[in-house]
Amino acid sequence: MEQDLQRAVPLMGTIRQLRPSDLPRFRAHLLRLDPESRRDRFNGVTDNTFVENYANRSFASGTTVIGYVEQNEVLGAAELHERAEETEPTAEIAFSVERHLQGRGIGARLFERLIMQARGLGYTQLRVTTHPQNAAMRALARRYNATLVFEDGETVGTIHLDPLMPLGLIASGAVPKRPLRFG
């Protein structure tokens, strides 16, 4: 009953790229995750020290972090971590939404925004790694045609992104305009 009431309340937040000054709000979000959500996000059990260090590293290493922000509080996040060692431009992606907001489409909206950001940065592949019980992440990955395999006790997926069209070709009409395809 309480969950139904929460779903009836419209979402009032925004989805935006987080700035370095948002680090304390991002860190607080990750620390507020309940044990199951934290396990889903980090693919295992983590303590507060690990989470704090992780948040600090994310902003220091140039990770792109998109957040769902409501009343100046980060309540959901999607991250794009470059995998520079790969031959193709590849990034690892990760998501977290606080329990009371799960199932309301925030993860899907974060995913869409993160994919647009990834394409804008020139990535052609996105990787997702999760534990086999994380049904929400697997469903999101499948929505974007991820190829999912089971490796070493984890579910690993790859999403192939279409490259961006050169503006000159689109403007000249040489390339037909078509809807974006993620897969």
C-alpha positions in Angstrom: 0.0 0.0 0.0 2.7 2.5 1.0 4.6 1.6 -2.2 1.5 2.3 -4.3 1.2 5.7 -2.6 4.8 6.5 -3.4 4.3 5.6 -7.1 1.3 7.9 -7.2 3.4 10.9 -6.3 4.9 12.5 -9.5 8.6 12.6 -9.8 9.8 16.1 -9.3 13.6 15.8 -9.9 15.8 16.3 -12.9 18.3 14.2 -14.7 21.6 16.0 -15.3 25.3 15.5 -15.5 26.8 15.8 -12.0 29.6 18.4 -11.5 32.6 17.9 -9.3 30.8 20.1 -6.7 28.1 17.4 -6.6 30.6 14.8 -5.2 29.3 15.1 -1.6 25.7 14.5 -2.8 26.8 11.6 -5.0 28.7 10.0 -2.1 25.8 10.5 0.2 23.5 8.8 -2.4 25.8 5.7 -2.6 26.0 5.5 1.2 22.2 5.6 1.6 21.7 2.6 -0.7 20.1 -0.2 1.2 22.2 -3.5 1.4 20.5 -5.1 -1.6 20.7 -2.0 -3.8 24.4 -1.5 -2.8 25.1 -5.1 -3.7 23.4 -4.7 -7.0 25.4 -1.5 -7.7 28.8 -2.8 -6.7 28.3 -6.4 -7.6 29.0 -7.6 -4.1 29.1 -6.6 -0.4 30.9 -3.3 0.3 31.5 -1.2 3.4 31.2 2.5 3.8 34.9 3.1 3.5 35.0 1.4 0.1 31.9 3.4 -1.1 33.5 6.7 0.1 36.8 6.0 -1.7 34.9 4.9 -4.8 32.9 8.1 -5.0 36.1 10.2 -4.6 37.9 8.2 -7.3 34.9 8.6 -9.7 35.2 12.3 -9.9 39.0 12.3 -9.8 39.3 9.9 -12.7 37.1 11.7 -15.2 34.2 9.4 -14.9 31.0 10.8 -16.3 28.2 10.7 -13.7 24.6 11.5 -14.6 22.3 11.9 -11.6 18.6 12.0 -10.8 18.5 15.1 -8.5 15.5 16.1 -6.4 15.6 19.0 -3.9 19.4 19.2 -4.3 19.8 15.5 -3.3 21.2 12.8 -5.7 18.7 9.9 -5.5 19.9 7.9 -8.5 23.1 7.8 -10.6 24.4 6.4 -13.8 28.2 6.2 -14.4 30.3 5.9 -17.5 33.9 4.7 -16.8 36.3 4.6 -19.8 38.0 1.3 -20.5 41.1 2.8 -22.2 42.7 -0.6 -22.5 40.1 -1.8 -25.1 40.9 -1.5 -28.8 37.4 0.0 -29.5 36.2 3.1 -27.7 34.6 1.3 -24.7 33.1 2.4 -21.4 31.8 0.4 -18.4 28.4 1.5 -17.1 26.8 1.3 -13.7 23.5 2.4 -12.1 22.0 3.0 -8.7 18.5 4.2 -7.7 17.5 4.4 -4.0 15.0 1.8 -3.0 12.0 4.0 -2.5 12.2 5.2 -6.1 13.0 1.9 -7.8 10.4 0.7 -10.3 9.4 4.3 -11.4 11.4 4.5 -14.6 14.4 6.5 -13.2 16.9 3.8 -14.1 15.6 3.8 -17.7 15.8 7.6 -18.0 19.3 7.5 -16.6 20.2 4.8 -19.0 18.9 6.8 -22.0 20.8 9.9 -20.9 24.0 7.9 -20.3 23.8 6.3 -23.8 23.4 9.8 -25.4 26.4 11.0 -23.4 28.4 7.9 -24.4 27.7 8.4 -28.1 28.6 12.1 -27.8 32.0 11.0 -26.3 32.5 8.7 -29.3 32.1 5.4 -27.5 31.1 2.5 -29.7 30.7 -0.1 -26.9 29.3 -0.1 -23.4 30.0 -2.9 -20.9 27.8 -3.9 -18.0 28.7 -6.4 -15.3 26.3 -7.5 -12.7 25.5 -10.5 -10.6 23.0 -13.0 -12.0 20.2 -12.0 -9.5 20.1 -8.3 -10.6 17.0 -8.7 -12.8 16.5 -4.9 -13.2 19.9 -4.3 -14.7 19.6 -7.3 -17.0 16.2 -6.0 -18.2 17.6 -2.5 -18.9 20.6 -4.0 -20.7 18.3 -6.2 -22.9 16.2 -3.1 -23.7 19.2 -1.8 -25.5 20.0 -5.1 -27.2 22.9 -6.0 -25.0 24.5 -9.3 -25.6 24.5 -11.0 -22.2 26.7 -13.9 -21.2 27.5 -15.6 -17.9 31.2 -15.5 -17.0 32.9 -16.4 -13.8 29.8 -16.1 -11.7 28.8 -12.7 -13.2 26.5 -11.6 -16.0 28.5 -9.6 -18.5 26.9 -7.6 -21.3 28.0 -5.5 -24.3 25.9 -2.8 -25.9 27.0 -1.8 -29.4 26.4 1.9 -30.3 26.0 3.3 -33.8 28.6 5.8 -34.6 27.5 9.4 -34.8 26.8 10.7 -38.4 29.1 13.5 -39.7 27.1 16.7 -39.6 28.1 17.5 -43.2 26.5 14.3 -44.5 23.3 14.9 -42.6 23.1 18.6 -43.6 23.7 17.7 -47.3 20.9 15.1 -47.3 23.4 12.5 -48.5 22.5 10.3 -45.5 18.8 9.7 -44.8 17.7 10.9 -41.4 16.7 8.0 -39.3 15.8 7.4 -35.7 18.7 6.6 -33.3 19.4 2.9 -32.9 21.1 1.6 -29.8 22.2 -1.9 -30.7 
